[in-house]
């Protein structure tokens, strides 16, 4: 067979992930904080993007100015008085002249100067509080009495860290300079919980000091506040706190030495090892619960951040539900077409500069369209979830329907992956509370009578409620829970009940019966 060159035409279809498409996918799964950071970075890189302030709509006038400027910048040149183009200084001079004349006429009418019309804006007057004028002028950014640049953050009390708290106690506990140096080195080895994670032998070798001397300093440091700090294990941390309370007797020492039995709730073995009866063991357990297993966490400087909902659901007067996007989480991005038109029109830019401006305009328009599409997609998914979970919003978690991504995707005619990205790290504020969108997607559990299936979350709620209402004389086993659920129309296996119970950190029926009887006896019932 002879080889020969030939030309062939082929037509095929393929899905190409363009950078713009990848950006839209990334925007869809971003949280509110991630989206805000992303937009701020884009605004820094793109000179045609602007962040609209939250009070633009309240002022009313700025939106009109933007709309007018965008219209003239895109369609035609802005008309100017006297045949001059806008920006040549004529309009500014005209405005200044008109303002000056209006100011003079107002001064003549009021028989006063404009400086006295609003005297409260000038800061404290010398005649009213001469002794406070020096303090006012000494404030940051207010040397002229205007008060501009006043930073309230400079007056916020600083948070004391664990290191600062311990270093302040070192001079009162250790007098020798060498001991203080060892103490500061040990303070540097503490973790966030206040535990000493380093090896004392390695520390002594590094410092060139005997191990006994380092241990002596450590014994002194373990007596500092908060109690339990500088412990190397949980047992040692609890023992230090019990010694401070004068409650570390032999029975308590035996209990602290067998914390693994306490975790397994093996109270019979603990009573035998500690040599106490059931009532004394209950008192010892109550004493243990008062201790702090992580004494250093109270000095953590982390700030707790509240979750901002992306969707707000409220009841309508006609009995339906109103689904709205939270305006606080909606980014406001504007494309400055006026700046693009003025730069492109006023001078003949180089081809590279013009290409850069065109790319910036294209990216800015794509970003605004992507943000709008993101908001519409979130709204579609949230509306469909509210429609399907109407019974949950009305009656509670017992009526939570089983739901999967495919059901929502088919209803709104989107792909399951899109719905999955929308529901990730997005929260919905409902009359029942604040929930993540993924909370409404639960596994389906069949019904015993052939009726509608049940949600796994509602079944877990039933199990939790039944166990919370049981008495010491009538503790439900896993088989009893299965029988009760089957009578209620839930077809569930015993191993599933045990799995749900363990996931909710609920002990077995034997352990619950022992604990409930001990608590009832201690309460005198």
C-alpha positions in Angstrom: 0.0 0.0 0.0 1.5 3.3 -1.1 1.7 6.2 1.3 0.5 9.6 0.1 -0.4 13.0 1.7 -4.0 14.1 1.7 -6.2 16.8 3.2 -9.2 15.9 5.3 -11.9 18.0 6.9 -13.3 16.9 10.2 -16.1 18.5 12.4 -16.2 17.8 16.1 -17.7 19.2 19.3 -15.8 19.7 22.5 -16.3 21.5 25.8 -13.5 24.0 26.4 -13.0 25.5 29.9 -12.2 29.1 29.1 -10.8 31.4 31.8 -14.1 33.3 32.0 -16.0 30.1 32.5 -13.6 28.9 35.2 -14.0 32.3 36.9 -17.8 32.0 36.9 -17.6 28.5 38.4 -15.3 29.8 41.1 -17.6 32.7 41.9 -20.5 30.4 42.3 -19.0 28.4 45.1 -17.3 31.3 46.9 -18.5 32.5 50.4 -19.4 36.1 51.1 -15.9 36.8 52.5 -14.1 35.1 49.7 -16.2 36.9 47.1 -15.5 40.3 48.8 -11.8 39.6 48.8 -11.8 38.5 45.2 -13.7 41.6 44.0 -11.3 43.9 46.0 -8.4 42.3 44.2 -10.1 42.7 40.8 -10.7 46.4 41.5 -7.1 46.9 42.3 -6.0 45.3 39.0 -8.7 46.7 36.8 -8.9 50.6 36.5 -12.4 50.4 35.0 -14.0 48.6 38.0 -15.4 50.6 40.9 -17.0 49.5 44.2 -20.4 51.2 44.8 -20.9 52.3 48.3 -23.8 51.0 50.3 -25.5 54.4 50.7 -25.5 55.4 47.0 -29.1 54.5 46.7 -30.0 56.5 49.7 -28.6 59.7 48.4 -30.4 59.3 45.1 -28.3 61.7 43.1 -25.2 59.7 42.4 -27.0 57.0 40.5 -28.4 59.6 38.1 -24.9 61.1 37.6 -23.5 57.7 36.8 -26.2 56.9 34.3 -25.9 60.2 32.5 -22.1 59.9 32.3 -22.3 56.4 31.0 -24.8 57.4 28.4 -22.7 60.2 27.0 -19.4 58.4 27.3 -20.6 55.4 25.2 -22.9 57.1 22.7 -21.7 60.6 22.0 -19.6 63.4 23.3 -21.1 65.3 26.2 -22.5 68.7 25.3 -20.7 71.6 26.9 -21.6 75.3 27.2 -19.8 77.7 24.9 -18.7 74.9 22.5 -16.0 73.6 24.8 -15.7 70.0 25.8 -16.3 68.8 29.3 -13.3 68.8 31.5 -11.6 71.9 30.1 -12.2 73.9 33.2 -15.1 76.0 32.0 -17.8 74.0 33.8 -15.8 74.1 37.0 -15.3 77.8 36.8 -18.9 78.4 36.1 -19.9 76.3 39.1 -17.4 78.2 41.3 -18.8 81.5 40.1 -22.4 80.5 40.6 -21.6 79.2 44.1 -19.7 82.2 45.1 -22.5 84.6 43.9 -25.2 82.4 45.7 -23.1 82.5 48.9 -22.8 86.3 48.8 -26.5 86.8 48.2 -27.3 84.4 51.1 -25.0 86.3 53.4 -26.7 89.6 52.5 -30.1 88.1 53.1 -29.3 86.6 56.5 -27.1 89.6 57.5 -24.4 87.2 58.6 -21.5 85.1 57.2 -21.8 81.5 56.1 -19.3 80.4 58.8 -21.9 81.2 61.5 -24.8 79.3 60.0 -23.7 76.0 61.3 -21.5 76.7 64.3 -21.7 73.2 65.8 -19.6 71.8 62.9 -16.5 73.7 63.9 -15.7 71.7 67.1 -15.8 72.8 70.7 -15.8 76.5 71.2 -13.2 78.1 73.5 -15.8 80.1 75.4 -17.9 77.0 76.1 -15.1 74.6 77.3 -11.7 76.3 77.3 -10.2 73.5 79.4 -11.1 70.8 76.9 -9.8 72.6 73.8 -6.2 71.4 74.4 -7.4 67.9 74.8 -9.4 68.1 71.6 -6.5 69.4 69.6 -4.2 66.8 71.0 -6.3 63.9 69.7 -5.0 62.0 66.7 -5.8 63.8 63.4 -7.5 66.7 65.2 -4.6 69.1 65.8 -6.7 71.8 64.1 -9.8 71.0 66.1 -11.6 69.5 63.1 -11.6 66.0 64.5 -10.9 64.5 61.0 -8.9 61.3 61.0 -10.1 60.3 64.4 -9.4 56.6 64.8 -11.4 54.8 67.5 -9.3 51.7 67.2 -6.5 53.4 69.0 -8.7 53.5 72.2 -9.7 49.8 72.2 -8.3 47.9 75.1 -5.7 45.4 74.1 -6.3 41.7 74.6 -3.9 40.0 77.1 -2.4 36.8 75.7 -1.4 33.8 77.7 2.3 34.6 77.2 1.8 38.2 78.6 -0.2 36.9 81.5 2.4 34.4 82.5 5.4 36.7 81.9 3.9 39.2 84.3 3.9 36.5 87.1 7.5 35.3 86.5 9.2 38.2 88.5 7.0 37.4 91.5 7.6 33.7 91.4 11.3 33.4 90.5 14.0 35.7 91.7 17.1 34.2 90.1 17.9 35.6 86.6 18.8 32.1 85.4 15.4 30.7 86.5 13.6 33.6 84.8 15.4 32.8 81.5 14.4 29.1 81.8 10.8 30.2 82.6 10.6 32.4 79.5 12.0 29.5 77.4 9.3 27.2 78.8 6.6 29.8 78.2 7.6 29.8 74.5 7.0 26.0 74.4 3.3 26.3 75.4 0.5 25.5 73.0 -2.8 27.3 72.7 -4.4 25.1 75.4 -1.6 25.9 77.9 0.1 22.5 77.7 3.9 22.1 77.6 4.6 20.1 74.5 8.4 20.0 74.7 10.7 17.4 76.2 12.3 18.5 79.4 15.5 16.5 78.8 15.9 18.2 75.4 15.2 21.6 76.9 17.8 21.1 79.6 20.3 20.0 77.0 19.6 23.0 74.8 19.9 25.4 77.7 23.0 23.7 79.2 21.4 23.2 82.6 20.7 20.1 84.7 17.4 18.4 84.3 16.6 18.8 88.0 16.9 22.5 87.8 14.5 22.7 84.8 12.0 20.5 86.6 12.3 22.7 89.7 11.4 25.8 87.6 8.6 23.9 86.0 7.1 23.0 89.4 7.1 26.7 90.2 5.5 27.6 86.9 2.7 25.0 87.4 1.5 27.0 90.4 0.8 30.1 88.3 -2.6 31.3 87.1 -4.5 29.9 85.4 -4.5 26.6 87.3 -3.5 23.7 85.2 -1.1 25.6 82.9 2.3 24.0 82.0 0.8 20.5 82.3 2.1 17.8 80.0 -0.9 15.6 79.9 -4.6 15.9 80.7 -4.3 13.9 83.9 -1.5 16.2 85.1 -3.6 19.3 84.2 -6.6 18.0 86.2 -4.3 17.0 89.1 -2.8 20.6 89.3 -6.2 22.1 89.5 -7.3 19.6 92.2 -4.2 20.4 94.3 -5.1 24.1 94.0 -8.6 23.2 95.4 -7.1 20.9 98.1 -9.1 18.0 96.6 -6.4 15.7 95.4 -6.8 12.8 97.8 -5.8 9.2 97.1 -9.3 8.4 95.8 -9.2 11.3 93.4 -5.7 10.4 92.3 -6.9 6.9 91.4 -9.7 8.4 89.4 -7.4 10.8 87.6 -5.0 7.9 86.8 -7.8 6.0 85.1 -9.4 8.5 82.8 -9.8 5.9 80.1 -12.3 4.1 82.3 -14.1 7.3 82.9 -14.4 7.9 79.2 -15.9 4.4 78.8 -18.3 5.1 81.8 -17.1 2.0 83.6 -18.3 3.2 87.0 -18.2 -0.3 88.6 -14.4 -0.6 88.0 -13.8 3.0 89.1 -15.6 2.4 92.4 -13.5 -0.6 93.0 -10.2 1.1 92.1 -11.0 4.3 94.1 -12.4 2.4 97.1 -15.5 4.6 97.3 -19.2 3.9 97.1 -21.6 5.1 94.4 -22.5 8.4 96.1 -18.9 9.4 96.6 -18.1 8.6 93.0 -20.9 10.9 91.9 -19.4 13.7 94.0 -16.0 13.1 92.5 -17.4 13.2 89.0 -19.1 16.5 89.8 -15.8 17.9 91.0 -14.1 16.8 87.7 -16.7 18.5 85.6 -15.9 21.9 87.3 -12.3 21.7 86.0 -10.9 23.3 82.9 -9.2 20.8 80.6 -7.7 23.6 78.4 -6.8 26.5 80.7 -5.0 28.4 78.0 -7.9 28.8 75.7 -9.4 31.6 77.8 -6.6 33.9 76.6 -7.0 33.3 72.9 -7.3 36.5 70.9 -9.4 35.1 68.2 -12.6 37.0 67.4 -15.8 35.0 66.8 -17.4 35.9 63.5 -21.1 35.6 63.0 -22.5 33.8 60.0 -24.1 36.2 57.5 -27.0 34.6 55.7 -27.1 34.7 51.9 -30.8 34.1 51.6 -33.6 35.4 53.8 -37.0 33.6 54.0 -40.0 35.2 55.7 -43.7 34.5 55.7 -46.0 36.3 53.3 -49.4 37.6 54.3 -51.1 35.1 52.0 -49.4 32.1 53.7 -46.6 31.6 51.2 -42.9 32.3 51.6 -40.9 35.3 50.4 -37.4 34.4 49.4 -35.0 37.2 49.0 -31.2 37.6 48.6 -29.5 39.3 51.5 -28.5 42.8 50.2 -25.6 42.8 52.7 -24.0 39.9 50.8 -24.6 41.2 47.3 -21.5 42.9 45.9 -22.0 46.2 44.0 -19.5 46.6 41.2 -19.8 49.3 38.6 -18.0 49.6 35.2 -16.6 53.1 34.7 -17.5 53.6 31.0 -17.0 57.3 31.3 -13.3 56.8 32.1 -12.9 54.3 29.3 -14.5 56.7 26.8 -12.5 59.7 27.9 -9.2 57.9 27.8 -9.9 56.4 24.4 -11.2 59.7 22.9 -8.9 62.4 24.1 -5.6 61.2 22.8 -4.4 58.7 20.4 -3.1 55.9 22.7 -0.6 53.4 21.7 -1.9 50.1 20.4 -0.7 48.3 23.5 -2.4 50.7 25.8 -5.6 50.5 23.8 -5.5 46.7 23.9 -5.0 46.9 27.7 -8.1 49.1 28.1 -10.2 46.8 25.8 -9.1 43.8 27.9 -10.0 45.6 31.1 -13.4 46.6 29.8 -14.1 43.0 28.6 -13.1 41.6 32.0 -15.1 44.2 33.9 -18.3 43.5 31.8 -17.8 39.7 32.2 -17.4 40.1 36.0 -20.6 42.1 36.4 -22.5 39.5 34.3 -21.0 36.7 36.3 -22.0 38.3 39.5 -25.5 38.8 38.2 -25.7 35.2 37.0 -24.4 34.0 40.4 -27.2 35.9 42.2 -29.9 34.5 39.9 -28.6 30.9 40.3 -28.6 31.2 44.1 -32.1 32.6 44.0 -33.4 29.7 41.8 -31.9 27.0 44.1 -33.1 28.7 47.3 -36.6 29.2 45.9 -36.9 25.5 44.9 -35.6 24.4 48.3 -38.2 26.5 50.1 -40.9 25.1 47.9 -39.9 21.5 48.6 -39.3 22.0 52.3 -42.5 24.0 53.0 -43.6 21.5 55.7 -40.3 21.9 57.6 -40.7 25.7 57.7 -44.3 25.3 59.0 -44.1 22.4 61.4 -40.4 21.8 62.2 -37.7 19.2 61.8 -40.1 16.3 62.1 -41.5 17.2 58.7 -38.2 17.6 56.9 -38.4 15.9 53.5 -35.7 13.7 52.0 -34.0 15.7 49.3 -31.1 15.2 46.9 -29.2 17.4 44.4 -30.7 15.7 41.4 -34.3 16.6 42.4 -33.5 20.3 42.6 -31.3 20.3 39.5 -34.1 18.7 37.4 -36.6 21.2 38.7 -34.5 24.3 37.8 -33.0 22.7 34.7 -29.4 22.9 35.8 -26.6 20.4 36.4 -26.2 18.7 39.8 -22.6 20.1 40.1 -24.0 23.6 39.8 -26.5 23.0 42.6 -23.7 21.5 44.7 -21.5 24.6 44.3 -24.4 26.8 45.1 -25.3 25.0 48.4 -21.7 24.9 49.6 -21.0 27.4 52.4 -24.3 29.3 51.7 -26.7 29.9 54.6 -30.4 30.6 54.7 -32.2 32.5 57.4 -35.7 31.1 58.1 -38.3 31.5 60.8 -36.9 28.2 62.1 -33.3 29.5 62.4 -30.2 29.8 60.4 -29.3 26.7 58.3 -26.7 25.9 55.7 -28.3 25.0 52.4 -26.8 21.5 52.5 -28.8 20.9 55.7 -32.0 20.5 53.6 -30.4 17.6 51.6 -30.7 14.4 53.6 -30.8 10.7 53.0 -34.2 9.0 52.4 -35.4 6.3 54.8 -38.2 4.2 53.7 -41.7 4.0 55.3 -42.9 0.8 56.9 -46.4 1.2 55.5 -45.4 2.0 52.0 -46.1 5.8 52.4 -43.8 8.7 51.9 -40.2 8.2 52.9 -38.7 10.0 55.8 -35.6 12.3 56.1 -32.6 10.9 58.0 -32.4 14.2 60.0 -36.0 13.9 61.1 -35.4 10.3 62.2 -32.3 11.4 64.2 -34.4 14.1 65.8 -37.0 11.5 66.9 -34.4 9.3 68.4 -32.9 12.2 70.3 -36.3 13.2 71.6 -37.2 9.7 72.7 -33.9 9.3 74.6 -34.3 12.7 76.3 -37.7 11.8 77.6 -36.9 8.3 79.0 -36.9 7.6 82.8 -34.3 5.6 84.8 -36.8 2.8 85.2 -37.7 2.8 81.5 -34.6 3.2 79.4 -35.0 2.4 75.7 -32.7 -0.1 74.0 -31.9 0.1 70.3 -34.5 -2.6 69.7 -37.2 -0.6 71.6 -36.4 2.4 69.5 -36.7 0.4 66.3 -40.1 -0.9 67.4 -41.4 2.6 68.2 -40.1 4.0 64.9 -41.8 1.2 62.9 -45.1 1.9 64.7 -44.6 5.6 63.6 -44.1 4.5 60.0 -40.3 4.5 59.8 -38.7 1.3 58.4 -35.2 1.3 59.9 -32.7 -1.3 61.0 -31.2 -1.7 64.4 -27.6 -1.0 63.2 -28.8 2.2 61.7 -30.3 3.3 65.0 -27.0 2.4 66.7 -25.0 4.4 64.1 -27.2 7.5 64.5 -27.0 7.2 68.3 -23.2 7.0 68.3 -23.0 9.9 65.8 -25.0 12.1 68.3 -22.6 11.0 71.2 -25.4 9.2 73.0 -24.2 6.2 75.2 -25.8 2.8 75.1 -28.9 1.9 77.1 -26.8 0.2 79.8 -24.7 3.2 80.4 -27.7 5.6 80.3 -29.5 3.4 82.8 -26.5 3.5 85.2 -26.1 7.3 84.8 -29.8 8.1 85.2 -30.1 5.9 88.3 -27.0 7.5 89.9 -28.3 11.0 89.2 -31.7 10.2 90.5 -30.1 8.8 93.7 -28.0 11.8 94.1 -31.0 14.1 93.7 -32.9 12.2 96.4 -35.5 10.6 94.2 
